[in-house]
Amino acid sequence: MFKRGFLLLILFCLGTNIYAFQFSFLPPQDTLTAKQWTLEDGLPVNTVGQIAQDSVGFIWISTYDGLVKFDGLNFEVFNYSNTSEMPHNRTTDVYFQNNDSLWVPLEYGGVMLFSNDQIQHFGSQEGFTDSDLTQIHTFSGNRMFLVTNAGLYVFEEGSFRKFYEGRTPGQNQVHSLYEDRDKTIWVATNNGLLHFSKTGQLIKEYKMKAISDDNRFLEVKRNTSGNIIVGTYHGLYELHEGQFHIPQKYEATDGYAIYTIYEDADITLLTSSS
């Protein structure tokens, strides 16, 4: 029996032997050099959030005292004092779209876009929201999907619009997105699994119905067999003819919260806690 709080990794082997290999990504050397940068070196604070590298090689860092650009020697800080587009300094993430456009979410302040030597801010006055941003996805057609505490927004052709308005507050609480092969969008929410057309028209809403009264969906994917599979707080389910069920190979997940799903032709890998 697994204990509560234990990270569970479940591998379903489909008749294939699994081998583990270790590769060396660094050339052999006697020692590795580690260096630490602090306030004294030019960082605005000693606590940093997320880090990403652009196509030129610059390192971009989110902090609660501004956005930081690092060239390997010097730090350049973008903040409320020197960047008029920024409403405040509390940046929470850095996300590159196609290696050139940099999205920088703000804590309770929308999102910044650094692109083509221009800086833009998007908040409630620009058709977006001032609520916290939790996920960013790039889908086909270079469409950006941004998950916020106020719902799901899409950015295309230079402007934002809310992708859909949930019928209940739980349907605006999004855990996962999946773009299907036909460009339709599956949305796992706190109150149902929602399937939308490319333009945001609701195709169908799915609930657990007879299986459970808990309709919180944590993850959604299409597996290698071509079926939609979902992670929930009580197991991994497959959608078949409009109904959810646990196939035999997923029975070990019954009773576990399934947060992420990875699958290829040979294995299914899940992360869970219960």
Rosetta silent file (secondary structure, phi, psi, omega in degrees, C-alpha in Angstrom):
SEQUENCE: MFKRGFLLLILFCLGTNIYAFQFSFLPPQDTLTAKQWTLEDGLPVNTVGQIAQDSVGFIWISTYDGLVKFDGLNFEVFNYSNTSEMPHNRTTDVYFQNNDSLWVPLEYGGVMLFSNDQIQHFGSQEGFTDSDLTQIHTFSGNRMFLVTNAGLYVFEEGSFRKFYEGRTPGQNQVHSLYEDRDKTIWVATNNGLLHFSKTGQLIKEYKMKAISDDNRFLEVKRNTSGNIIVGTYHGLYELHEGQFHIPQKYEATDGYAIYTIYEDADITLLTSSS
SCORE:     score description
SCORE:     0.000 S_00000001
   1 L     0.000  129.463  178.114    0.000    0.000    0.000 S_00000001
   2 L   -78.401  143.563  178.814    1.362    3.369   -0.966 S_00000001
   3 L   -84.885  156.606  177.846    1.443    6.057    1.724 S_00000001
   4 L   -63.306  143.240  177.617   -0.218    9.442    1.345 S_00000001
   5 L    83.805   -6.048 -178.752    1.940   12.123   -0.168 S_00000001
   6 L   -80.937  136.643  178.607    4.232    9.594   -1.870 S_00000001
   7 L   -76.501  121.179 -175.019    5.094   10.351   -5.479 S_00000001
   8 E  -106.403  123.510  173.942    3.841    7.444   -7.558 S_00000001
   9 E  -112.136  118.995 -176.227    5.350    6.629  -10.918 S_00000001
  10 E  -113.550  123.565  178.948    3.375    3.954  -12.765 S_00000001
  11 E  -114.273  122.460  175.229    4.809    2.302  -15.856 S_00000001
  12 L  -102.739  113.364 -176.695    2.606    0.128  -17.980 S_00000001
  13 L   -92.908  125.407 -177.250    4.776   -2.045  -20.189 S_00000001
  14 L   -99.776   64.047  175.704    3.135   -3.143  -23.390 S_00000001
  15 L    70.793   22.389 -177.220    5.104   -6.306  -24.019 S_00000001
  16 L  -127.146  135.431  176.638    8.409   -4.480  -24.424 S_00000001
  17 L   -68.002  144.007  179.666   11.551   -4.774  -22.345 S_00000001
  18 L  -112.452  130.088  179.138   12.614   -1.555  -20.614 S_00000001
  19 L  -124.326  150.173  178.371   16.254   -0.639  -20.279 S_00000001
  20 L  -112.163  134.007  179.184   17.880    2.304  -18.549 S_00000001
  21 L  -127.200  148.498  174.977   20.833    4.125  -20.043 S_00000001
  22 L  -120.637  126.532 -179.524   22.944    6.971  -18.758 S_00000001
  23 L  -113.614  147.740  176.302   24.573    9.320  -21.232 S_00000001
  24 L   -95.090  116.410 -179.726   27.237   11.916  -20.603 S_00000001
  25 L   -92.557   -9.218  178.665   26.151   15.285  -21.975 S_00000001
  26 L  -114.539  142.954  177.161   29.306   17.061  -20.807 S_00000001
  27 L   -62.984  146.088 -179.828   32.835   16.321  -22.030 S_00000001
  28 L   -57.462  135.838  176.073   34.925   14.475  -19.439 S_00000001
  29 L  -156.302  159.466 -174.517   36.752   16.806  -17.108 S_00000001
  30 L   -69.422  -40.238 -177.221   38.310   16.666  -13.661 S_00000001
  31 L  -140.259  156.428  172.747   36.072   19.252  -12.029 S_00000001
  32 L  -106.912  141.952 -178.328   32.938   21.256  -12.710 S_00000001
  33 L   -98.531  130.208  176.909   32.889   24.963  -12.010 S_00000001
  34 L  -117.177  137.368  179.066   30.002   26.476  -10.082 S_00000001
  35 L  -131.388  144.110 -179.777   29.412   30.206   -9.770 S_00000001
  36 L  -118.231  135.026  176.427   26.914   32.133   -7.688 S_00000001
  37 L  -114.430  140.489 -177.549   25.471   35.563   -8.497 S_00000001
  38 L  -135.339 -168.118  175.527   23.861   37.783   -5.875 S_00000001
  39 H   -54.384  -37.830 -177.772   22.810   41.374   -5.268 S_00000001
  40 H   -65.008  -22.133 -179.775   26.446   42.406   -5.304 S_00000001
  41 H   -93.633   -5.323  177.432   26.756   41.196   -8.924 S_00000001
  42 L   121.564   -5.806  174.468   23.742   43.147  -10.163 S_00000001
  43 L   -66.117  144.042  179.300   20.708   40.976   -9.392 S_00000001
  44 L   -73.025  -28.531  176.409   17.817   43.061   -8.033 S_00000001
  45 L  -146.127  163.996 -179.169   17.088   40.397   -5.363 S_00000001
  46 L   -88.205   -6.048  177.486   18.692   37.146   -4.257 S_00000001
  47 L  -108.567  123.287 -179.590   15.546   35.094   -4.895 S_00000001
  48 L  -115.160  159.564 -179.807   14.715   34.296   -8.519 S_00000001
  49 L  -100.391  -99.701 -178.272   11.701   32.606  -10.095 S_00000001
  50 L  -101.396  155.444 -177.677   11.823   31.093  -13.592 S_00000001
  51 E  -132.166  137.301  176.072   14.722   31.097  -16.065 S_00000001
  52 E  -146.046  155.629 -179.810   14.702   30.806  -19.877 S_00000001
  53 E  -116.914  135.980  179.370   17.213   31.340  -22.684 S_00000001
  54 L   -86.969  178.697 -174.640   16.455   33.096  -25.977 S_00000001
  55 L   -69.401  -19.404  179.040   17.698   32.121  -29.435 S_00000001
  56 L   -85.135  -25.923  179.635   20.637   34.548  -29.214 S_00000001
  57 L   121.043   -6.589  178.438   21.852   33.159  -25.913 S_00000001
  58 L   -68.802  144.291  175.912   20.670   35.735  -23.370 S_00000001
  59 E   -98.493  131.643  179.380   19.307   34.411  -20.080 S_00000001
  60 E  -115.938  135.397 -171.437   16.008   35.896  -18.867 S_00000001
  61 E  -133.280  131.467  174.427   14.999   35.624  -15.213 S_00000001
  62 E   -90.772  137.647  175.166   11.761   36.465  -13.412 S_00000001
  63 E  -140.749  169.309  175.866   12.017   38.016   -9.948 S_00000001
  64 L   -83.714    7.398  174.931    9.726   39.902   -7.595 S_00000001
  65 L  -131.118   36.331  175.480   11.789   43.026   -8.239 S_00000001
  66 E   119.214  169.562  175.337   11.744   43.094  -12.045 S_00000001
  67 E   -92.845  135.754 -174.535   12.651   41.123  -15.140 S_00000001
  68 E  -116.514  134.162  173.696   16.361   40.369  -15.535 S_00000001
  69 E  -113.553  128.530 -174.311   18.382   39.906  -18.744 S_00000001
  70 E  -124.540  127.374 -179.289   21.816   38.301  -18.324 S_00000001
  71 L  -101.381    9.811 -177.428   24.536   38.170  -20.997 S_00000001
  72 L   100.415  -19.588  178.464   26.936   36.042  -18.959 S_00000001
  73 L  -124.677  -43.716 -173.033   28.715   39.050  -17.487 S_00000001
  74 L  -125.359  150.541  176.960   26.186   41.767  -16.737 S_00000001
  75 E  -104.208  132.554  171.897   22.593   41.968  -15.543 S_00000001
  76 E  -114.030  127.336 -174.590   20.064   44.333  -17.099 S_00000001
  77 E  -109.861  128.361  173.159   16.922   44.866  -15.035 S_00000001
  78 E  -102.663  121.131 -178.982   13.543   45.893  -16.450 S_00000001
  79 L  -145.676 -176.773 -177.653   11.312   47.341  -13.752 S_00000001
  80 L   -59.275  -30.460 -175.700    8.642   49.917  -12.981 S_00000001
  81 L   -74.549  -36.873 -174.779   11.253   52.684  -12.735 S_00000001
  82 L  -111.943   -3.176 -179.424   12.864   52.254  -16.171 S_00000001
  83 L  -129.071  101.310 -171.974   10.102   50.531  -18.188 S_00000001
  84 L   -62.992  -24.352 -178.287    6.944   52.614  -18.395 S_00000001
  85 L   -73.104  -18.301 -177.103    4.874   49.698  -19.721 S_00000001
  86 L   -85.367  122.171  179.334    5.333   47.720  -16.487 S_00000001
  87 L   -74.271  -24.132  175.622    2.653   48.442  -13.865 S_00000001
  88 L  -162.903 -177.136 -170.030    4.829   46.933  -11.111 S_00000001
  89 L   -98.488   -6.827 -169.457    7.939   44.777  -10.580 S_00000001
  90 L   -84.968   91.494  177.021    6.564   41.378   -9.537 S_00000001
  91 E   -92.767  143.682 -173.400    7.224   39.037  -12.482 S_00000001
  92 L  -117.960  -14.911 -176.455    6.346   35.360  -12.027 S_00000001
  93 L  -161.264  165.545  172.048    7.453   33.509  -15.180 S_00000001
  94 L  -136.349  129.655 -176.150    9.257   33.782  -18.524 S_00000001
  95 E  -139.996  124.780  179.434    7.948   31.991  -21.637 S_00000001
  96 E   -96.813  129.740  174.635    9.338   32.164  -25.179 S_00000001
  97 E  -100.657  114.509 -179.560    7.016   31.899  -28.153 S_00000001
  98 L    55.390   33.500  173.810    8.921   30.600  -31.181 S_00000001
  99 L    65.676    5.399 -178.575   12.224   31.617  -29.542 S_00000001
 100 L  -129.368  -39.248  179.066   11.684   35.325  -30.194 S_00000001
 101 E   -90.427  125.417 -176.988    8.611   36.711  -28.437 S_00000001
 102 E  -104.930  120.599  175.853    8.981   36.770  -24.658 S_00000001
 103 E   -99.808  131.196 -177.649    5.879   36.581  -22.455 S_00000001
 104 E  -128.578   99.212  176.511    6.321   37.698  -18.832 S_00000001
 105 E   -66.613  146.658  177.564    3.349   37.131  -16.503 S_00000001
 106 E  -113.619  150.149  174.880    2.909   39.559  -13.620 S_00000001
 107 L   -74.221  117.349 -178.580    1.468   38.875  -10.211 S_00000001
 108 L    48.530   55.518  179.732   -2.002   40.454  -10.256 S_00000001
 109 L  -166.848   17.390  179.209   -1.179   42.664  -13.217 S_00000001
 110 L    84.289 -142.454 -174.726   -1.672   40.861  -16.525 S_00000001
 111 E  -146.629  146.435  175.430    1.221   39.945  -18.797 S_00000001
 112 E  -102.508  145.367  175.043    4.111   41.706  -20.595 S_00000001
 113 E  -124.312  119.030  175.557    5.115   40.938  -24.185 S_00000001
 114 E  -104.951  111.597 -175.400    8.661   41.691  -25.376 S_00000001
 115 E  -155.514  135.055  177.272    8.772   41.296  -29.172 S_00000001
 116 L    52.368   44.723  179.066   10.519   43.002  -32.105 S_00000001
 117 L    61.492   19.516  175.919   12.183   45.545  -29.793 S_00000001
 118 E  -119.708  150.515  178.872    8.763   46.586  -28.505 S_00000001
 119 E  -122.098  127.690  178.995    7.269   46.151  -25.045 S_00000001
 120 E  -127.794  147.462  173.345    3.522   45.811  -24.496 S_00000001
 121 E  -115.930  134.745  177.058    1.420   45.302  -21.399 S_00000001
 122 E  -121.802  121.158  176.255   -1.903   43.454  -21.491 S_00000001
 123 L  -138.459 -157.368 -176.734   -4.322   43.676  -18.587 S_00000001
 124 H   -62.260  -31.429 -179.689   -8.020   44.151  -18.043 S_00000001
 125 H   -75.340  -15.324  179.591   -8.049   47.407  -20.022 S_00000001
 126 H  -106.292   18.879  176.770   -6.542   45.606  -23.049 S_00000001
 127 L    86.978    4.131  177.670   -9.095   42.781  -23.146 S_00000001
 128 L  -102.226 -136.865  179.505   -7.072   40.401  -20.986 S_00000001
 129 L  -149.027  156.717  174.913   -7.258   40.088  -17.181 S_00000001
 130 L   -94.457   -0.077  178.737   -5.336   41.243  -14.124 S_00000001
 131 L   -71.163  159.699 -179.363   -5.724   37.838  -12.467 S_00000001
 132 L   -61.374  141.408  177.985   -2.701   35.585  -11.993 S_00000001
 133 E   -98.621  130.100 -173.898   -1.563   33.635  -15.047 S_00000001
 134 E  -110.968  -26.370 -179.612   -0.830   29.934  -14.396 S_00000001
 135 E  -146.656  149.780  172.921   -0.075   28.348  -17.810 S_00000001
 136 E  -132.511  133.688  179.962    0.943   29.404  -21.328 S_00000001
 137 E  -132.511  141.720  171.446    0.599   27.177  -24.410 S_00000001
 138 E  -107.986  119.727 -179.915    1.464   27.692  -28.078 S_00000001
 139 E  -111.775 -176.289 -176.208   -0.848   25.770  -30.426 S_00000001
 140 H   -58.015  152.515 -177.735   -1.131   25.508  -34.200 S_00000001
 141 H    73.247   14.224  179.298   -1.355   28.720  -36.176 S_00000001
 142 H    61.669   27.241  177.170    0.873   30.354  -33.578 S_00000001
 143 E   -79.753  135.343  178.319   -2.128   30.842  -31.307 S_00000001
 144 E  -101.200  128.417  175.143   -1.299   31.525  -27.676 S_00000001
 145 E  -112.296  124.949 -176.740   -3.532   30.086  -24.960 S_00000001
 146 E  -119.607  119.965  178.920   -3.144   31.601  -21.502 S_00000001
 147 E   -91.387  126.197 -179.703   -4.697   29.972  -18.457 S_00000001
 148 E  -128.487  171.030  175.579   -5.528   32.418  -15.662 S_00000001
 149 L   -69.860   -9.253  178.053   -7.433   32.363  -12.389 S_00000001
 150 L  -105.687    7.187  178.565  -10.212   34.190  -14.270 S_00000001
 151 E   123.991 -169.910 -175.424  -10.461   31.631  -17.089 S_00000001
 152 E  -103.170  128.977  179.544   -8.904   30.742  -20.451 S_00000001
 153 E  -120.914  151.379  175.705   -7.813   33.426  -22.941 S_00000001
 154 E  -122.061  139.141  178.372   -6.471   33.178  -26.490 S_00000001
 155 E  -114.836  119.327  177.524   -4.092   35.651  -28.133 S_00000001
 156 E  -153.104  144.860 -179.195   -4.153   35.868  -31.921 S_00000001
 157 L    54.744   36.540  170.956   -3.646   38.617  -34.479 S_00000001
 158 L    84.362    5.821 -179.130   -2.352   40.940  -31.794 S_00000001
 159 E  -144.474  161.874 -179.964   -5.263   40.894  -29.371 S_00000001
 160 E   -99.828  153.270  166.068   -6.834   38.861  -26.569 S_00000001
 161 E  -151.438  150.747  176.088  -10.277   37.379  -26.199 S_00000001
 162 E   -73.297  127.835 -173.863  -11.738   35.030  -23.643 S_00000001
 163 L   -68.570  -37.627  175.430  -11.902   31.614  -25.258 S_00000001
 164 L  -159.051  162.728  175.335  -15.064   30.623  -23.410 S_00000001
 165 L  -115.684  114.831 -176.878  -17.159   31.583  -20.390 S_00000001
 166 L   -65.443  149.215  178.723  -17.802   28.651  -18.060 S_00000001
 167 L   -73.664  -22.947  178.418  -21.342   27.920  -16.916 S_00000001
 168 L  -131.454  159.555  177.298  -20.036   27.474  -13.359 S_00000001
 169 H   -56.294  -36.070 -179.660  -17.050   28.973  -11.504 S_00000001
 170 H   -63.413  -26.664 -179.852  -15.356   25.551  -11.583 S_00000001
 171 H   -78.375  -11.137  172.715  -15.364   25.534  -15.385 S_00000001
 172 H   -92.921   -1.579  176.710  -13.208   28.663  -15.376 S_00000001
 173 L   -99.152   99.432 -170.077  -10.620   26.856  -13.228 S_00000001
 174 E   -98.544  131.721  177.301   -8.481   25.138  -15.858 S_00000001
 175 E  -101.362  -35.332 -173.143   -5.970   22.388  -15.062 S_00000001
 176 E  -155.369  150.022  175.473   -4.917   21.204  -18.517 S_00000001
 177 E  -125.346  150.287  174.392   -5.317   21.871  -22.256 S_00000001
 178 E  -146.036  125.421  174.712   -4.907   19.582  -25.242 S_00000001
 179 E   -92.025  120.787 -176.721   -5.089   20.506  -28.937 S_00000001
 180 L   -80.815  175.141 -177.042   -6.445   17.563  -30.885 S_00000001
 181 L   -64.244  -26.905  179.237   -5.494   16.461  -34.391 S_00000001
 182 L   -93.918   14.093  177.519   -8.473   18.346  -35.871 S_00000001
 183 L    74.356    3.032  172.691   -7.395   21.547  -34.032 S_00000001
 184 L   -72.696  162.423 -173.006  -10.264   21.295  -31.553 S_00000001
 185 E  -119.915  127.760  173.013   -9.398   22.032  -27.914 S_00000001
 186 E  -100.082  134.371 -176.820   -9.980   19.809  -24.871 S_00000001
 187 E  -126.893  117.807  176.395  -10.079   21.605  -21.519 S_00000001
 188 E   -90.245  118.039 -174.815   -9.783   19.784  -18.181 S_00000001
 189 E  -122.191  178.056  177.757  -11.522   21.907  -15.537 S_00000001
 190 L   -77.172   -2.247  177.989  -12.640   21.738  -11.916 S_00000001
 191 L  -149.127   62.693  175.110  -16.163   20.967  -13.123 S_00000001
 192 E   115.662  160.530  172.334  -16.069   18.789  -16.190 S_00000001
 193 E   -99.908  123.075 -175.141  -14.108   17.990  -19.332 S_00000001
 194 E  -111.530  136.688  178.987  -14.972   20.499  -22.076 S_00000001
 195 E  -118.405  120.475 -174.447  -14.480   19.969  -25.828 S_00000001
 196 E  -118.051  153.085  169.409  -14.407   23.109  -28.006 S_00000001
 197 L   -70.250  172.661 -179.821  -14.161   23.903  -31.677 S_00000001
 198 L   -59.215  -30.724 -176.176  -11.119   25.830  -32.873 S_00000001
 199 L   -92.499   -2.401  176.749  -13.039   29.086  -32.474 S_00000001
 200 L   101.687   12.781  175.325  -14.291   28.353  -28.958 S_00000001
 201 L   -83.705  130.540 -178.521  -17.760   26.923  -29.590 S_00000001
 202 E   -67.802  121.902  176.512  -18.650   24.218  -27.075 S_00000001
 203 E   -86.892  -48.387  179.985  -18.948   20.848  -28.820 S_00000001
 204 E  -162.794  149.790  175.760  -19.689   18.742  -25.741 S_00000001
 205 E  -114.308  132.529 -177.571  -19.335   18.735  -21.975 S_00000001
 206 E  -115.878  137.525  175.028  -18.380   15.499  -20.203 S_00000001
 207 L  -125.085  164.357 -179.781  -19.008   14.542  -16.562 S_00000001
 208 L   -73.396  -24.960  175.859  -18.134   11.401  -14.570 S_00000001
 209 L    54.504 -115.314 -173.124  -21.881   10.748  -14.019 S_00000001
 210 L   -67.297  -21.240 -175.899  -22.413    7.234  -12.572 S_00000001
 211 L   -73.512  -43.607 -174.267  -18.741    6.741  -11.717 S_00000001
 212 L  -162.358  155.631  173.111  -18.347    9.623   -9.290 S_00000001
 213 L   -86.820   -6.513 -179.435  -19.804   12.932   -8.156 S_00000001
 214 L   -88.515  110.006 -176.855  -16.295   14.416   -8.380 S_00000001
 215 L  -106.577   28.364  176.458  -16.018   16.108  -11.793 S_00000001
 216 L   -85.492  120.168  178.913  -12.546   17.610  -11.344 S_00000001
 217 E  -108.610  131.288 -173.966  -10.319   16.734  -14.312 S_00000001
 218 E  -102.114  -28.557 -174.946   -6.560   17.241  -13.926 S_00000001
 219 E  -153.036  148.663  176.746   -5.072   16.177  -17.276 S_00000001
 220 E  -143.481  134.673  178.165   -6.260   15.306  -20.783 S_00000001
 221 E  -147.425  168.003  166.481   -4.420   13.636  -23.684 S_00000001
 222 E  -108.747  125.687 -175.078   -5.110   11.393  -26.668 S_00000001
 223 L   -82.510  177.440 -175.234   -3.259    8.106  -26.250 S_00000001
 224 L   -68.650  -14.813  175.941   -1.415    6.084  -28.876 S_00000001
 225 L   -85.935   -4.868  177.960   -4.543    3.962  -29.397 S_00000001
 226 L    93.403    7.495 -178.385   -6.423    7.080  -30.477 S_00000001
 227 L  -103.172  147.124  173.453   -8.599    7.432  -27.372 S_00000001
 228 E   -72.987  129.114  175.199   -8.965   10.451  -25.094 S_00000001
 229 E  -121.908  147.018 -175.714   -7.579    9.687  -21.628 S_00000001
 230 E  -132.362  142.579  170.615   -8.008   11.881  -18.556 S_00000001
 231 E   -95.428  133.655  179.758   -6.335   12.164  -15.190 S_00000001
 232 E  -129.437 -178.935  177.268   -8.709   12.728  -12.272 S_00000001
 233 L   -76.478   -3.056 -177.879   -8.507   12.768   -8.482 S_00000001
 234 L  -136.004   26.840  173.487   -9.555    9.114   -8.452 S_00000001
 235 E   134.520  176.994  178.050   -7.694    7.482  -11.329 S_00000001
 236 E  -102.443  122.902 -174.998   -6.846    7.444  -15.034 S_00000001
 237 E  -119.363  155.928  175.529   -9.864    7.035  -17.283 S_00000001
 238 E  -114.058  138.734  178.634  -10.464    6.476  -20.981 S_00000001
 239 E   -93.111  119.851 -178.456  -13.309    8.132  -22.880 S_00000001
 240 E  -138.259  119.409 -179.899  -15.173    5.647  -25.051 S_00000001
 241 L    52.685   41.501  174.568  -18.502    6.365  -26.774 S_00000001
 242 L    82.137    1.353 -178.381  -19.111    9.305  -24.472 S_00000001
 243 E  -122.991  150.257  178.080  -18.518    7.373  -21.236 S_00000001
 244 E   -97.795  140.309  174.112  -15.508    7.110  -18.922 S_00000001
 245 E  -151.955  160.815  177.686  -14.063    3.793  -17.775 S_00000001
 246 L  -100.004  109.972  175.792  -10.757    2.445  -16.438 S_00000001
 247 L   -62.472  160.135 -176.842   -9.187   -0.033  -18.875 S_00000001
 248 H   -56.362  -37.794 -176.602   -7.512   -3.056  -17.322 S_00000001
 249 H   -70.895  -14.598  179.298   -4.024   -1.685  -17.934 S_00000001
 250 H  -105.284    5.625 -173.716   -4.880    1.442  -15.901 S_00000001
 251 H   -59.874  -28.880 -179.329   -6.585   -0.348  -12.965 S_00000001
 252 H   -65.103  -15.209 -179.029   -3.593    0.280  -10.672 S_00000001
 253 H   -86.086   -7.421 -175.437   -4.428    4.002  -10.766 S_00000001
 254 L   -56.865  123.953  178.859   -7.840    3.538   -9.134 S_00000001
 255 L    93.347   -3.344 -179.550   -8.047    5.864   -6.132 S_00000001
 256 L  -108.132  145.709  174.823   -5.016    7.979   -7.053 S_00000001
 257 E   -80.943  122.296 -176.904   -4.944   11.573   -8.269 S_00000001
 258 E  -104.936  110.317 -173.664   -3.306   11.601  -11.721 S_00000001
 259 E   -93.097  -38.617 -178.849   -1.700   14.969  -12.442 S_00000001
 260 E  -136.537  150.725 -178.898    0.401   14.374  -15.565 S_00000001
 261 E  -131.564  129.819  169.449    0.430   11.754  -18.318 S_00000001
 262 E  -127.186  132.807  179.684    3.224   10.806  -20.691 S_00000001
 263 E  -143.258  137.965  166.549    2.750    8.027  -23.200 S_00000001
 264 L  -129.593 -163.936 -173.734    4.608    6.649  -26.176 S_00000001
 265 L   -66.383  -20.160 -172.276    4.302    3.355  -28.060 S_00000001
 266 L  -108.747  -34.396 -174.488    5.920    1.377  -25.247 S_00000001
 267 L  -138.756  158.703  167.926    5.080    2.880  -21.859 S_00000001
 268 E  -118.358  127.547 -178.723    2.671    5.112  -20.014 S_00000001
 269 E  -118.730  128.688 -177.481    4.244    7.275  -17.302 S_00000001
 270 E  -127.194  152.847  168.163    2.120    9.051  -14.711 S_00000001
 271 E  -116.539  138.475 -173.142    2.735   11.241  -11.697 S_00000001
 272 E  -152.752  158.017  169.426    0.396   10.904   -8.788 S_00000001
 273 E  -145.402  147.670 -179.361   -0.090   11.443   -5.069 S_00000001
 274 L  -158.111    0.000    0.000   -2.753   10.093   -2.786 S_00000001
